[in-house]
Amino acid sequence: MQEIFRPRSNFVWAAVSLVLIFLFAANSFLVATNSLQILFELALCAILACLVFIIWIRPKLVLKDDEIEVVNPLKTELIPYRKILNLETKWALSIVHEGGKTRVWVAPATGKRRWIADKKFGLFGSGLIPLSESRDSGSETMSASLESSSGQAAYMIRERLKKIN
């Protein structure tokens, strides 16, 4: 069974980008007086739409039964689980394996503001009225937290590694 990891925010960013590109194309038809200008602007819209696909829609992390498929904008890499040495989550998830180091574009270290607020108010507000159960798990970094995309992807990989070993 395979799982695909891709944050929903990628689709939101792609949709917003495509709407703006569509509005630019519509503006070209409404404002431009020269057909050559319209063709140039439509070609520009097509190039921008391809960039949206490459940057926001194409990247993903596919967890298969025996290997991980890392699909980045310009490169796809297959990494067998048995060759994984370490998972780093500093700025984005990086898989250190026997063949080198692969950065996973689709798993950046997001959630920084939420993590800071949770740590700050969890520390200062611990003696006050409890509003909710604390989700404090010690002194983990923001990038390793399950609140970030890199932390979520690393957790999914670690769980697969536990099942294999």
Helices and strands as residue ranges (DSSP letters): E 3-5, H 8-31, H 35-52, I 53-57, E 60-63, E 67-71, E 76-80, G 81-83, E 84-88, E 92-97, E 100-108, H 112-124, H 149-164
